[in-house]
Amino acid sequence: MKEIPAWAGKARVVMLGRPGCHLCEDAWSVIGRVADELGVDRAEESLEAVSEADREEYWDKIPVTFVDGRRHDFWRVSEERLRSALKG
């Protein structure tokens, strides 16, 4: 099993994305709405700021969402799945 990147634990919900990515903007909007409603912290990490190994692992999956340090979703964020993960 791949080790969880340290940056993935910066907040309860972390999104790995890149500037100018429209899917990232959409995902961040959903994450923001859910996180604010549930009172959980969130953080955004840039693909450009992570290690080469993490860039290779995730570049074709962004945006990638992590919940409690574990990969949760990629490409799109399901509001229902995110709520469920945060409540569980």
C-alpha positions as CSV (number, residue, x, y, z in Angstrom):
1,M,0.0,0.0,0.0
2,K,1.3,3.4,-0.9
3,E,2.4,5.7,1.9
4,I,0.0,8.6,2.6
5,P,1.7,11.9,1.7
6,A,2.3,14.2,4.6
7,W,0.5,17.1,2.9
8,A,-2.7,15.0,2.7
9,G,-3.1,15.4,6.5
10,K,-3.0,19.3,6.5
11,A,-6.7,19.4,7.2
12,R,-9.7,17.1,7.5
13,V,-10.3,17.6,3.7
14,V,-7.4,18.3,1.4
15,M,-7.7,18.8,-2.4
16,L,-4.7,18.3,-4.7
17,G,-5.1,20.4,-7.8
18,R,-3.4,22.8,-10.1
19,P,-4.0,26.4,-11.2
20,G,-6.4,26.9,-14.1
21,C,-8.0,23.5,-13.7
22,H,-11.8,23.9,-14.2
23,L,-12.5,20.5,-12.5
24,C,-10.4,21.7,-9.5
25,E,-12.5,24.9,-9.3
26,D,-15.7,22.8,-9.4
27,A,-14.4,20.4,-6.7
28,W,-13.2,23.2,-4.5
29,S,-16.7,24.7,-4.6
30,V,-18.3,21.5,-3.4
31,I,-15.6,20.9,-0.8
32,G,-16.1,24.5,0.5
33,R,-19.9,24.2,0.7
34,V,-19.8,20.8,2.6
35,A,-16.8,21.7,4.8
36,D,-18.4,25.0,5.9
37,E,-21.8,23.4,6.6
38,L,-20.2,20.6,8.7
39,G,-17.6,22.8,10.3
40,V,-14.5,20.9,9.2
41,D,-11.3,22.4,8.0
42,R,-10.1,22.2,4.4
43,A,-6.9,22.9,2.5
44,E,-5.8,23.0,-1.0
45,E,-2.4,21.7,-2.2
46,S,-0.9,22.5,-5.6
47,L,0.4,19.7,-7.8
48,E,3.3,21.9,-8.5
49,A,4.3,21.9,-4.8
50,V,4.4,18.2,-4.1
51,S,7.2,15.7,-4.6
52,E,8.0,14.3,-8.0
53,A,6.7,10.9,-6.9
54,D,3.3,12.4,-5.9
55,R,3.1,14.4,-9.2
56,E,3.6,11.1,-11.1
57,E,1.0,9.3,-8.9
58,Y,-1.7,12.0,-9.1
59,W,-1.2,14.2,-12.2
60,D,-3.7,12.4,-14.3
61,K,-6.3,12.2,-11.5
62,I,-6.6,15.8,-10.3
63,P,-8.4,17.1,-8.6
64,V,-7.8,14.4,-5.9
65,T,-9.6,14.7,-2.6
66,F,-8.3,13.3,0.6
67,V,-10.4,12.9,3.8
68,D,-8.6,12.3,7.1
69,G,-5.4,11.8,5.1
70,R,-6.7,9.0,2.8
71,R,-7.6,9.4,-0.9
72,H,-11.3,9.8,-1.2
73,D,-12.2,10.9,-4.8
74,F,-10.5,12.0,-8.0
75,W,-11.6,14.0,-11.1
76,R,-14.9,15.0,-9.5
77,V,-16.2,15.4,-5.9
78,S,-19.5,13.8,-5.1
79,E,-21.2,16.0,-2.5
80,E,-23.1,13.0,-1.1
81,R,-20.0,10.8,-0.8
82,L,-18.0,13.6,0.8
83,R,-20.8,14.3,3.4
84,S,-21.0,10.6,4.2
85,A,-17.2,10.3,4.7
86,L,-17.1,13.3,7.0
87,K,-20.0,12.2,9.1
88,G,-18.8,8.6,9.4
